[in-house]
Amino acid sequence: MRLLGGFEVWVGDRQVGGFESQKVRALLAYLLCHRRRAFSRDHLAGLLWPERNAEGARHALRQALYNLRSTWPDGLQPPVTSNNLEIGLNPEADCWLDVEAFEEALLWGTEREAVDLHQLSTAAQLYRGELLAGFFVKDSLGFEDWLVTEQTRLREAAVEVLHRLIDSYRRRGEYRFGVHYARRLVAIEPLSEAARRELMRLCALSGQRNRALAVYEELVNALQSELGVEPLEETHALYESILAESVVKEIASRDTEAIGPIVPLAGRAEAYGCLRECWRRVLGNEVHLTLITGEGGVGKTRLIKSFLDVTTSQRQTTVLKGRCHELAPRAGYQPFVEVLRGALAEEDFADQYLDGLPAEVLEDLARLVPELRDLRPELAVQAPLEGVEGRRRLFRSVGLFLEGTCRSGDPLVVFLDDLHLADNDTYDLLSFLLSRLEGPIWIVATYRALELDRDHPLSQIARRLEKSGVATRLEVDRLEPQSVEEIAVSLVGEDQATELAQFLEERSAGLPLAVAELVNFLWDEGVLVARGAGSWNLTSPLAGIDLPAEDVEELIRLRVRRLPNSTRRLASLAAIMGQSFDAQILQDAGEEHVIVVELALEILLKRWLVRQFTHSWQRNQRERDIVHWEKGARRGSFEFSHKRIRSALFHELNPIRRQAMHGQVVVALERLRGERGYEELAYHALAANLWEKALIPLERAAERARCMLARETALYYYDRALEALSRLVGAARSRDQAERWRVERTRFEALRQAAVELRASVTA
């Protein structure tokens, strides 16, 4: 039964018709919306047939009941039951009602201390329009009054849902999702200037400045034609701020296509329940580790990111994130360094929490994140830490910083992605923190269990902490067919869902990443087109589409090949740079005009291949971010939407071409980063076979690792330096040059030996 946006009754894939009048439909709709109560016959007769006398109204009611029962398909129990006194909905009838599902999702989404955005997005999808939109019942003022009241109540609930979703995605930096829900909001409230401003801001934040300006023009026209007024000064000021940056750089060729299909999170109810239980423990002032495992592409990261939306809505929560990387620069304690760097990147956050820390702790943190000295230039430069006690001091300082973020009682979430790629130093730090931290702190991590054996450090940590109740392991599997069907129904509705579900299931085998990429492919190809707010249509049969089954990376490469040449080249260069990349360095390394880079990034954003990169979730996303994005997408940082997208692009490149592109990145880094980022420069110089250029950054990176007692990282960089020097000796053009490199190699061997001794002392 669908009453939101119209009146539809379905049994399986068959739509039920044959209702003899609008009042029969009104009777069924009224009973459905009050399905847990019965009404007297006199009440219903007077509600729908007030123009008739009592006997005539009761007769009309009996006729309506007869029509309802006779219209119902054979073999199915009619939903309405009655006796001589009352009429109601049959409690045994197996029927689903969109109004009830909407209100249930709304309840689940807001009943706890934090908003559950997974449930709210479900509610937003269910609200297809006003209750019984376009419905009119003649001579029934009582029914009309009830209908208007319910329409207003449900519309206000939908508006609140959309506001919460928009606010969350704006704070997270997921501006394209925010644009989607802001458009839904404008569709419900077309004359609301607040809704239009939300859409303008989000379009500007996502790099769609032309679209932001067009939203304003549409508002001006609507206000003039409907109300005869001009926009508020606040709205006009926002328009002027966007216009000031966009007029000079306006690009006539840029299109304003709608955001692509958003694939809902389906089939994760059990996993969500487990996460809720872990979150309740953290809110009880505990420290808890949750490890989410599953194969690549199964949706581990999306699951936790969706749940973390919950933690950053109504409940004041700080969420910091770090990731371990493949095919990327190596850093000691890498995910925790990213956690600290993300915290310090938020200026208000840094000011709030750094002031309360002792100078010694700040000095230790500066070993991990040198950028801290930019915020606190008065910090002394300390001698390297030594031995077990030095390492414990460093680890304690990290713990004190993390505890400081929740000293007011608000919880902290530390999200560590791809933890199976971490080194032993990182596992040592993690183990130390879990034994010493005081809550409320939730460390939640994703990893691939297939990468680990029983003796792996992460496996040992998990087993030990599970026994003490401090850790929970959650395994995420592929989607069941019914979950794929749920996704199909949410996208194209029930009439085309069977065809789409079969297509997705056959070619994805239930892998969520493959499902998403298949949907994106259909949208790229124009097979899936928008038919309204949040709904889509298949424009041609899917049976004739020839695609590789279950080969996600080949599907991604197929999508990338459809991109314009300049966009494809820049996407490949971005893949060389890493999972995340800076748009300014991309422009410099690619030697492209800024407009070409901006257009490429916009295309990649629209195709869901990349997204804006944010260090953390914060409740108070600063409005100055709008100005940041108004200055152009090129000035931001981005990341690939999934690491397998980056992997597909990276491995498709010819090795010789990859080497040359690494060299381009080296030149750009030297020009733009200067003395910062030794690890990044060393990585790209080695990959480009620029052995001599790699030596200084390799030594500096090793020294930094030694300074923070990251023993494995220090040895890694010394080994890479020795490898580079051996190459230089072999390629020397003279005896003197060869001797020079041999002397350097001897010096690095001594440095490496010192690092080995450091490792032994720390291990002891």
Legacy VTK file of the C-alpha trace (Angstrom):
# vtk DataFile Version 3.0
C-alpha trace
ASCII
DATASET POLYDATA
POINTS 764 float
0.000 0.000 0.000
1.573 3.293 -1.098
-0.132 6.492 -0.004
2.835 8.900 -0.092
2.760 10.657 -3.441
-0.554 9.129 -4.553
-2.641 6.003 -4.052
-1.334 2.576 -5.111
-2.200 -0.933 -3.996
0.035 -3.797 -5.121
-0.133 -7.540 -4.653
3.239 -8.890 -5.689
3.997 -7.360 -9.090
0.306 -6.706 -9.873
-1.365 -3.367 -9.196
-4.856 -3.664 -7.785
-7.556 -1.578 -9.465
-11.301 -1.745 -9.794
-12.198 0.575 -6.945
-15.560 1.995 -7.986
-15.150 5.464 -6.511
-12.760 7.892 -4.847
-14.624 7.376 -1.568
-13.836 3.658 -1.619
-10.167 4.553 -1.923
-10.576 7.149 0.816
-12.125 4.536 3.130
-9.234 2.129 2.572
-6.627 4.886 3.018
-8.240 6.102 6.242
-8.344 2.601 7.713
-4.751 1.955 6.672
-3.531 5.073 8.429
-5.356 3.910 11.587
-4.588 0.230 11.207
-4.429 -0.471 14.924
-7.941 0.696 15.762
-11.518 0.137 14.588
-14.196 2.758 13.908
-17.936 2.691 14.376
-19.970 2.422 11.214
-21.685 5.704 12.046
-18.345 7.516 12.292
-17.131 6.285 8.898
-20.494 6.884 7.228
-20.639 10.444 8.559
-17.009 11.096 7.646
-17.307 10.135 3.979
-21.026 10.659 3.190
-22.088 13.651 5.308
-24.372 14.930 2.546
-26.676 11.870 2.898
-29.153 10.996 5.625
-28.108 8.370 8.184
-29.602 5.402 6.352
-28.270 6.506 2.975
-24.770 7.012 4.397
-24.751 3.545 6.031
-25.936 2.007 2.746
-23.113 3.737 0.853
-20.634 2.408 3.439
-21.914 -1.153 2.963
-21.520 -0.772 -0.818
-17.970 0.503 -0.363
-17.066 -2.483 1.853
-18.529 -4.872 -0.708
-16.488 -3.212 -3.463
-13.281 -3.482 -1.409
-13.795 -7.192 -0.783
-14.849 -8.035 -4.330
-11.927 -6.087 -5.802
-9.373 -8.009 -3.768
-7.493 -10.765 -5.681
-8.782 -14.305 -5.274
-7.048 -16.385 -2.644
-5.961 -13.419 -0.538
-7.602 -12.339 2.677
-9.156 -8.843 2.316
-7.422 -6.264 4.531
-10.680 -4.901 5.976
-12.745 -6.671 8.628
-16.140 -5.654 10.023
-19.035 -6.581 12.249
-22.397 -4.990 12.902
-20.849 -2.202 14.936
-17.248 -1.568 13.832
-14.941 -1.608 10.835
-11.169 -1.798 10.921
-8.110 -3.232 9.290
-7.722 -6.989 9.623
-4.874 -7.571 12.130
-4.030 -10.828 10.325
-3.662 -9.147 6.933
-0.069 -9.238 5.659
0.252 -5.746 4.246
3.039 -3.178 4.074
2.223 0.534 4.209
4.719 3.202 3.167
3.355 5.710 5.724
3.938 3.221 8.520
7.424 2.343 7.203
8.239 6.068 6.950
7.208 6.729 10.548
9.043 3.633 11.795
12.264 4.702 10.048
11.799 8.185 11.487
11.334 6.746 14.984
14.388 4.500 14.747
16.369 7.338 13.268
15.730 9.751 16.135
14.841 7.771 19.232
18.381 7.405 20.529
20.793 10.075 21.709
22.275 10.226 18.224
20.484 10.368 14.902
20.686 7.203 12.796
21.199 8.553 9.305
20.839 5.127 7.715
17.260 5.044 8.971
16.660 8.680 8.017
17.852 8.101 4.461
15.345 5.226 4.293
12.629 7.618 5.455
13.673 10.156 2.817
13.412 7.513 0.088
9.942 6.483 1.275
8.591 10.040 1.170
7.724 10.232 -2.534
5.325 13.139 -2.067
2.381 14.329 0.010
-0.017 11.864 1.577
-2.589 10.985 -1.121
-1.193 13.671 -3.408
-3.831 14.948 -5.849
-6.567 13.165 -3.918
-9.963 14.874 -3.616
-13.176 13.557 -2.063
-16.334 15.501 -2.872
-18.613 16.717 -0.061
-16.480 15.211 2.727
-15.131 18.109 4.756
-14.285 15.909 7.739
-12.096 13.667 5.607
-10.504 16.685 3.920
-9.672 18.225 7.326
-8.076 14.964 8.447
-6.140 14.656 5.190
-4.765 18.219 5.310
-3.680 17.727 8.933
-1.891 14.474 8.128
-0.310 15.903 4.979
1.102 18.794 7.004
2.390 16.513 9.765
4.119 14.108 7.396
5.484 16.906 5.205
7.021 18.605 8.267
8.533 15.273 9.341
10.040 14.788 5.866
11.441 18.323 5.913
13.059 17.632 9.294
14.526 14.379 7.969
16.038 16.163 4.982
17.473 18.953 7.132
19.215 16.393 9.336
20.628 14.542 6.338
21.816 17.770 4.696
23.453 18.968 7.899
25.274 15.670 8.393
26.628 15.418 4.861
27.706 19.057 4.898
29.627 18.545 8.149
31.274 15.404 6.779
32.279 17.113 3.554
30.126 14.748 1.467
28.691 17.722 -0.418
27.324 15.756 -3.382
25.086 13.723 -1.088
24.047 16.970 0.559
23.103 18.408 -2.838
20.887 15.393 -3.497
18.895 15.874 -0.300
18.829 19.669 -0.659
17.171 19.228 -4.061
14.598 16.974 -2.426
13.996 19.691 0.167
13.512 22.369 -2.496
11.053 20.086 -4.308
8.952 19.932 -1.115
9.339 23.633 -0.243
9.947 25.451 -3.550
9.392 28.930 -2.037
11.567 28.383 1.039
14.591 30.666 0.853
16.324 28.661 3.594
16.045 25.512 1.467
17.333 27.344 -1.607
20.281 28.748 0.365
21.164 25.235 1.539
21.176 24.061 -2.064
23.219 27.076 -3.219
25.823 26.523 -0.499
26.173 22.824 -1.201
26.412 23.348 -4.955
29.175 25.900 -4.336
30.951 23.579 -1.891
30.873 20.747 -4.429
32.332 22.908 -7.197
29.026 23.427 -9.084
29.108 27.228 -8.947
27.072 27.683 -12.120
24.389 25.464 -10.677
24.435 27.455 -7.418
23.822 30.661 -9.376
21.042 29.009 -11.385
19.295 28.012 -8.132
19.213 31.689 -7.150
17.755 32.731 -10.514
15.068 30.059 -10.203
14.208 31.393 -6.741
13.947 34.979 -8.005
11.539 33.899 -10.739
9.453 31.772 -8.363
9.136 34.537 -5.739
8.180 37.108 -8.382
5.548 34.949 -10.062
4.041 33.471 -6.884
4.415 36.229 -4.269
5.584 39.342 -6.093
8.586 39.825 -3.756
12.386 39.843 -3.973
14.724 37.410 -2.147
15.904 38.282 1.356
19.162 40.202 1.758
20.782 37.096 3.292
19.993 35.095 0.159
21.208 37.867 -2.151
24.462 38.211 -0.152
25.159 34.487 -0.589
24.511 34.836 -4.323
26.937 37.775 -4.558
29.671 35.890 -2.698
29.401 32.969 -5.121
29.129 35.267 -8.147
32.270 37.194 -7.222
34.408 34.107 -7.724
32.516 32.509 -10.583
32.102 35.355 -13.102
35.760 35.460 -14.071
36.129 31.707 -14.365
32.719 30.835 -15.801
32.909 27.854 -18.117
30.213 27.754 -20.724
30.738 24.112 -21.529
30.126 22.851 -18.017
26.893 20.922 -17.721
24.644 20.782 -14.714
23.564 17.164 -14.780
21.886 15.814 -11.698
23.730 13.805 -9.108
23.948 10.132 -9.988
22.032 7.346 -8.251
22.797 6.894 -4.580
22.901 3.171 -3.841
21.290 2.630 -0.410
22.968 0.656 2.325
21.018 -2.612 2.391
21.271 -5.937 4.189
23.250 -4.602 7.163
20.616 -4.631 9.917
22.469 -7.255 11.994
25.786 -5.433 11.628
24.109 -2.170 12.611
22.759 -3.845 15.730
26.249 -4.981 16.707
27.648 -1.482 16.195
24.839 0.006 18.276
25.731 -2.350 21.120
29.414 -1.332 20.926
28.403 2.335 20.868
26.222 1.885 23.961
29.218 0.468 25.807
31.343 3.449 24.814
28.622 5.849 25.976
28.851 4.009 29.302
32.348 5.541 29.642
34.238 2.503 28.355
37.128 2.103 25.917
36.210 -0.408 23.238
37.821 -1.823 20.087
35.563 -2.958 17.245
37.225 -4.818 14.369
35.191 -5.083 11.163
36.424 -7.724 8.761
35.465 -8.928 5.302
36.821 -9.198 1.782
37.745 -6.151 -0.259
34.729 -4.338 -1.684
32.236 -5.866 0.754
31.405 -2.470 2.251
33.298 -2.402 5.566
34.288 1.231 5.307
30.880 2.359 4.072
29.175 0.531 6.923
31.192 2.271 9.608
31.056 5.650 7.864
27.279 5.379 7.688
27.149 4.492 11.352
29.545 7.300 12.256
27.030 9.709 10.789
24.950 8.670 13.789
27.653 9.668 16.252
28.068 13.153 14.832
24.447 14.243 14.653
22.627 15.010 17.913
25.360 13.760 20.250
28.484 15.931 20.498
31.142 13.534 19.225
34.608 13.912 17.791
35.558 11.432 15.071
39.162 11.243 13.886
40.308 8.922 11.132
43.501 7.346 9.869
44.304 4.799 7.203
47.055 2.372 6.262
47.963 2.522 2.593
49.235 0.261 -0.176
51.403 1.682 -2.968
51.983 4.841 -0.962
54.614 6.654 1.128
55.409 4.860 4.361
55.341 6.612 7.733
55.875 5.408 11.284
52.614 4.774 13.177
50.929 5.850 9.942
47.216 5.651 10.857
47.775 7.377 14.200
49.848 10.101 12.559
46.895 10.696 10.225
44.573 10.808 13.249
46.736 13.499 14.877
47.211 15.398 11.634
43.467 15.419 11.047
42.846 16.778 14.539
45.412 19.542 14.111
44.009 20.462 10.696
40.845 21.622 12.479
41.988 24.976 13.845
39.215 25.356 16.424
39.763 21.786 17.555
43.517 22.319 17.941
43.096 25.501 19.980
40.573 23.827 22.251
42.606 20.747 23.119
46.244 21.712 22.795
46.125 24.420 25.458
45.435 21.927 28.215
48.403 19.647 27.432
51.842 19.889 29.121
54.741 21.167 26.987
56.444 17.762 27.173
53.403 16.066 25.627
53.227 18.665 22.854
56.936 18.157 22.125
56.365 14.420 21.790
53.401 14.945 19.476
55.523 17.264 17.324
57.843 14.315 16.682
54.907 12.552 15.019
53.358 15.593 13.359
55.932 18.337 12.646
53.096 20.674 11.552
52.347 21.111 15.259
55.318 23.469 15.450
53.486 25.824 13.094
50.754 26.126 15.730
53.163 26.153 18.671
56.475 27.689 17.468
57.671 28.026 21.065
58.095 24.248 21.403
61.667 23.182 22.037
63.388 20.756 19.658
64.165 17.737 21.804
66.822 15.074 21.437
65.635 11.746 20.010
63.850 9.447 22.445
65.707 6.337 23.484
64.875 2.829 24.624
61.764 1.325 26.106
61.079 4.264 28.405
61.306 6.727 25.539
58.782 4.743 23.572
56.414 4.494 26.518
56.651 8.247 26.988
55.744 8.819 23.347
52.834 6.387 23.551
51.595 8.004 26.802
51.635 11.405 25.092
49.447 10.099 22.265
47.078 8.623 24.850
46.899 11.887 26.812
46.023 13.766 23.631
43.233 11.323 22.767
41.858 11.379 26.310
41.950 15.168 26.255
39.492 15.276 23.371
36.807 13.685 25.553
37.643 15.300 28.871
34.249 17.021 28.857
32.510 13.639 28.792
31.745 13.689 25.064
32.916 10.503 23.303
35.812 10.191 20.887
35.762 7.819 17.913
39.064 6.830 16.273
38.444 5.175 12.898
41.391 3.175 11.506
40.899 1.883 7.954
42.750 -1.101 6.412
44.527 -1.925 9.642
45.856 -5.209 8.208
48.409 -3.089 6.288
49.936 -1.601 9.455
53.426 -2.394 10.723
54.393 -3.821 14.107
55.154 -0.368 15.530
51.546 0.648 14.914
50.246 -2.538 16.547
52.469 -1.832 19.574
50.977 1.649 19.904
47.437 0.307 19.495
47.984 -2.360 22.140
49.475 0.198 24.554
46.576 2.614 24.100
43.935 -0.062 24.639
45.596 -1.055 27.908
45.892 2.514 29.251
43.169 4.748 27.808
40.142 5.838 29.812
36.817 6.332 28.039
34.536 7.192 26.489
36.704 6.225 23.502
35.764 3.916 20.619
38.515 2.624 18.354
36.869 1.065 15.324
38.948 -0.489 12.570
38.489 -2.347 9.300
40.764 -5.119 8.109
40.854 -8.060 5.735
41.049 -11.270 7.729
42.406 -13.206 4.737
45.604 -11.160 5.011
46.275 -12.386 8.570
47.283 -15.683 10.145
46.714 -16.714 13.734
50.100 -15.393 14.863
49.683 -11.996 13.238
49.944 -9.171 15.847
46.447 -7.894 15.059
45.011 -11.399 15.492
46.756 -11.690 18.857
45.444 -8.285 19.998
41.906 -9.228 18.967
41.968 -12.589 20.770
43.386 -11.110 23.957
40.937 -8.224 24.143
37.914 -10.326 23.169
38.565 -12.496 26.207
38.529 -9.452 28.462
35.438 -8.006 26.773
37.264 -4.935 25.448
37.037 -5.930 21.770
34.323 -7.082 19.375
34.869 -8.661 15.957
32.218 -8.169 13.284
32.335 -10.013 9.955
30.623 -8.411 6.959
29.499 -10.754 4.159
28.257 -10.263 0.613
24.679 -9.202 0.069
21.893 -11.747 -0.085
19.647 -11.659 -3.206
16.815 -10.030 -1.244
19.131 -7.167 -0.290
20.094 -6.647 -3.930
16.390 -6.630 -4.771
15.825 -4.027 -2.043
18.434 -1.804 -3.709
16.774 -2.284 -7.094
13.332 -1.394 -5.735
14.685 1.763 -4.082
16.193 2.897 -7.392
13.628 2.031 -10.072
10.500 1.026 -8.186
8.763 -2.320 -8.201
7.775 -2.308 -11.869
11.416 -2.530 -13.088
13.057 -3.929 -9.961
13.067 -7.581 -11.040
15.040 -6.869 -14.195
17.561 -4.624 -12.438
17.969 -6.980 -9.463
18.678 -9.947 -11.737
21.249 -7.898 -13.685
22.997 -6.746 -10.498
22.979 -10.171 -8.844
24.353 -12.012 -11.872
27.230 -9.596 -12.419
28.096 -8.657 -8.845
27.561 -11.948 -6.982
26.408 -9.777 -4.078
29.613 -7.729 -3.743
28.433 -4.227 -2.728
31.237 -2.397 -4.565
30.348 -4.247 -7.761
26.657 -3.387 -7.274
27.520 0.306 -6.917
29.838 0.300 -9.942
27.242 -1.481 -12.071
24.636 1.128 -11.150
27.151 3.881 -11.925
27.914 2.236 -15.274
24.227 2.149 -16.206
23.974 5.834 -15.314
27.132 6.689 -17.292
25.678 4.952 -20.327
22.287 6.642 -20.080
20.507 3.339 -19.426
19.479 4.558 -15.977
17.964 8.059 -16.079
16.328 10.279 -13.491
12.545 10.437 -13.540
12.094 12.555 -10.422
13.516 13.299 -6.993
15.443 10.197 -5.963
13.822 7.856 -8.507
15.135 6.378 -11.755
14.014 4.610 -14.912
15.612 1.930 -17.077
15.414 3.200 -20.645
16.416 -0.006 -22.426
16.583 -3.765 -21.708
19.566 -4.935 -19.644
19.790 -8.386 -21.214
21.909 -7.187 -24.121
24.563 -5.417 -22.027
27.837 -7.326 -22.169
29.935 -6.789 -19.052
32.618 -8.794 -17.223
31.051 -10.854 -14.442
32.440 -10.185 -10.940
35.551 -8.371 -12.267
35.157 -5.083 -10.412
38.427 -3.523 -11.521
37.735 -4.286 -15.180
34.328 -2.670 -14.808
35.977 0.401 -13.268
38.482 0.558 -16.111
35.614 0.302 -18.583
33.956 3.294 -16.934
37.200 5.263 -16.936
37.735 4.606 -20.648
34.450 6.429 -21.289
35.881 9.627 -19.762
37.266 12.506 -21.868
40.974 12.071 -22.662
42.186 14.910 -20.420
40.076 13.666 -17.505
41.307 10.102 -17.933
44.942 11.264 -18.007
44.542 13.344 -14.861
42.735 10.485 -13.102
45.690 8.209 -13.882
48.116 10.811 -12.555
46.029 11.142 -9.387
46.248 7.353 -8.954
50.023 7.642 -9.138
49.922 10.258 -6.376
48.019 8.021 -3.963
44.638 7.122 -2.511
44.253 10.796 -1.595
45.756 13.648 -3.558
46.068 17.414 -3.580
44.473 19.106 -6.581
47.133 21.837 -6.744
49.923 19.252 -7.008
47.843 17.371 -9.595
47.601 20.547 -11.672
51.319 21.257 -11.364
52.424 17.675 -12.066
50.041 17.388 -15.000
51.123 20.781 -16.391
47.482 21.495 -17.146
45.507 24.711 -17.167
43.514 25.208 -13.983
40.192 25.080 -15.851
41.053 21.696 -17.385
41.857 20.320 -13.926
38.706 21.782 -12.444
36.547 20.295 -15.187
38.238 16.900 -14.796
37.647 16.875 -11.060
34.021 17.816 -11.514
33.502 14.976 -13.980
35.196 12.507 -11.610
33.029 13.745 -8.747
29.853 13.359 -10.781
30.861 9.831 -11.764
31.419 8.912 -8.086
35.052 8.047 -8.884
36.483 10.568 -6.401
35.125 12.571 -3.485
36.309 15.475 -1.380
38.804 14.484 1.290
38.132 15.475 4.883
40.365 14.760 7.854
37.591 14.291 10.375
33.938 14.652 11.222
33.190 17.759 13.263
29.820 19.039 14.504
30.556 22.666 13.642
31.667 22.620 10.014
32.876 26.172 9.444
31.111 28.351 6.924
34.468 29.467 5.569
34.626 26.106 3.804
32.096 27.604 1.410
34.565 30.309 0.449
37.230 27.624 0.061
35.136 25.765 -2.503
33.937 28.911 -4.236
37.584 29.519 -5.119
37.536 26.369 -7.184
37.668 22.609 -6.785
41.362 22.671 -7.676
42.224 24.113 -4.267
41.018 21.136 -2.278
42.122 17.635 -1.429
40.382 14.596 -2.872
40.406 10.848 -2.472
39.292 7.974 -4.655
35.857 6.719 -3.655
37.307 3.245 -3.147
40.874 1.982 -3.103
40.055 -0.477 -5.890
39.227 2.445 -8.159
42.713 3.776 -7.567
44.178 0.270 -7.959
42.391 -0.253 -11.302
43.779 3.010 -12.671
47.279 2.406 -11.305
47.721 -1.123 -12.631
46.336 -0.358 -16.070
49.269 1.994 -16.727
52.308 0.686 -18.555
55.221 0.377 -16.028
57.356 2.756 -18.078
54.517 5.283 -18.140
54.070 4.912 -14.374
57.756 5.620 -13.856
57.559 8.806 -15.910
54.476 9.999 -14.049
56.158 9.443 -10.690
58.887 11.717 -12.005
56.304 14.404 -12.800
55.048 14.204 -9.221
58.609 14.558 -7.872
59.079 17.825 -9.765
55.753 19.170 -8.495
56.492 18.172 -4.893
59.881 19.858 -4.958
58.324 23.029 -6.282
55.305 23.141 -3.962
56.248 21.290 -0.762
59.873 22.356 -0.305
61.259 20.936 2.929
58.020 19.171 3.909
56.956 15.649 3.049
60.200 13.685 2.857
58.391 10.342 2.870
56.240 11.348 -0.085
59.186 12.677 -2.061
61.272 9.566 -1.319
58.447 7.253 -2.445
57.955 8.960 -5.793
61.667 9.438 -6.458
62.313 5.713 -5.944
59.370 4.767 -8.153
60.757 7.102 -10.850
64.242 5.507 -10.578
65.651 8.910 -9.595
68.143 7.304 -7.233
70.292 10.322 -6.426
67.310 12.596 -5.908
65.876 10.032 -3.485
68.882 9.972 -1.117
68.263 13.124 0.917
64.538 12.527 1.479
65.277 8.866 2.324
67.773 9.887 4.992
65.464 12.566 6.412
62.541 10.135 6.484
64.688 7.545 8.280
65.858 10.157 10.795
62.292 11.191 11.504
61.300 7.547 12.044
64.238 7.099 14.457
63.239 10.250 16.306
59.800 8.764 17.000
61.221 5.263 17.669
59.423 3.790 14.658
61.985 1.036 14.246
60.537 -0.813 11.240
60.021 2.399 9.283
63.570 3.569 9.966
65.015 0.256 8.740
62.767 0.379 5.675
64.124 3.770 4.598
67.740 2.836 5.283
67.291 -0.330 3.200
65.796 1.710 0.336
68.720 4.135 0.559
71.250 1.272 0.388
69.405 -0.108 -2.641
69.534 3.297 -4.330
73.260 3.654 -3.602
73.982 0.210 -5.067
72.175 1.329 -8.235
74.239 4.525 -8.316
77.504 2.596 -7.916
76.524 0.330 -10.776
75.581 3.268 -12.997
78.637 5.449 -12.123
80.415 6.976 -15.103
83.799 7.202 -13.434
85.843 5.597 -10.681
85.683 8.753 -8.591
81.915 8.838 -8.832
81.641 5.157 -7.954
83.925 5.650 -4.954
81.829 8.580 -3.776
78.702 6.421 -3.755
80.566 3.588 -1.986
81.546 5.980 0.798
77.939 7.072 1.101
76.833 3.468 1.217
79.264 2.764 4.079
77.812 5.725 5.981
74.248 4.502 5.464
75.234 0.986 6.543
76.457 2.458 9.830
73.213 4.387 10.238
71.253 1.222 9.558
73.237 -0.703 12.139
72.433 1.981 14.692
68.773 1.559 13.812
69.068 -2.207 14.334
70.532 -1.583 17.781
67.713 0.885 18.446
65.224 -1.808 17.494
66.851 -4.273 19.862
66.794 -1.782 22.749
63.146 -0.885 22.174
62.120 -4.539 21.861
63.956 -5.381 25.063
LINES 1 765
764 0 1 2 3 4 5 6 7 8 9 10 11 12 13 14 15 16 17 18 19 20 21 22 23 24 25 26 27 28 29 30 31 32 33 34 35 36 37 38 39 40 41 42 43 44 45 46 47 48 49 50 51 52 53 54 55 56 57 58 59 60 61 62 63 64 65 66 67 68 69 70 71 72 73 74 75 76 77 78 79 80 81 82 83 84 85 86 87 88 89 90 91 92 93 94 95 96 97 98 99 100 101 102 103 104 105 106 107 108 109 110 111 112 113 114 115 116 117 118 119 120 121 122 123 124 125 126 127 128 129 130 131 132 133 134 135 136 137 138 139 140 141 142 143 144 145 146 147 148 149 150 151 152 153 154 155 156 157 158 159 160 161 162 163 164 165 166 167 168 169 170 171 172 173 174 175 176 177 178 179 180 181 182 183 184 185 186 187 188 189 190 191 192 193 194 195 196 197 198 199 200 201 202 203 204 205 206 207 208 209 210 211 212 213 214 215 216 217 218 219 220 221 222 223 224 225 226 227 228 229 230 231 232 233 234 235 236 237 238 239 240 241 242 243 244 245 246 247 248 249 250 251 252 253 254 255 256 257 258 259 260 261 262 263 264 265 266 267 268 269 270 271 272 273 274 275 276 277 278 279 280 281 282 283 284 285 286 287 288 289 290 291 292 293 294 295 296 297 298 299 300 301 302 303 304 305 306 307 308 309 310 311 312 313 314 315 316 317 318 319 320 321 322 323 324 325 326 327 328 329 330 331 332 333 334 335 336 337 338 339 340 341 342 343 344 345 346 347 348 349 350 351 352 353 354 355 356 357 358 359 360 361 362 363 364 365 366 367 368 369 370 371 372 373 374 375 376 377 378 379 380 381 382 383 384 385 386 387 388 389 390 391 392 393 394 395 396 397 398 399 400 401 402 403 404 405 406 407 408 409 410 411 412 413 414 415 416 417 418 419 420 421 422 423 424 425 426 427 428 429 430 431 432 433 434 435 436 437 438 439 440 441 442 443 444 445 446 447 448 449 450 451 452 453 454 455 456 457 458 459 460 461 462 463 464 465 466 467 468 469 470 471 472 473 474 475 476 477 478 479 480 481 482 483 484 485 486 487 488 489 490 491 492 493 494 495 496 497 498 499 500 501 502 503 504 505 506 507 508 509 510 511 512 513 514 515 516 517 518 519 520 521 522 523 524 525 526 527 528 529 530 531 532 533 534 535 536 537 538 539 540 541 542 543 544 545 546 547 548 549 550 551 552 553 554 555 556 557 558 559 560 561 562 563 564 565 566 567 568 569 570 571 572 573 574 575 576 577 578 579 580 581 582 583 584 585 586 587 588 589 590 591 592 593 594 595 596 597 598 599 600 601 602 603 604 605 606 607 608 609 610 611 612 613 614 615 616 617 618 619 620 621 622 623 624 625 626 627 628 629 630 631 632 633 634 635 636 637 638 639 640 641 642 643 644 645 646 647 648 649 650 651 652 653 654 655 656 657 658 659 660 661 662 663 664 665 666 667 668 669 670 671 672 673 674 675 676 677 678 679 680 681 682 683 684 685 686 687 688 689 690 691 692 693 694 695 696 697 698 699 700 701 702 703 704 705 706 707 708 709 710 711 712 713 714 715 716 717 718 719 720 721 722 723 724 725 726 727 728 729 730 731 732 733 734 735 736 737 738 739 740 741 742 743 744 745 746 747 748 749 750 751 752 753 754 755 756 757 758 759 760 761 762 763
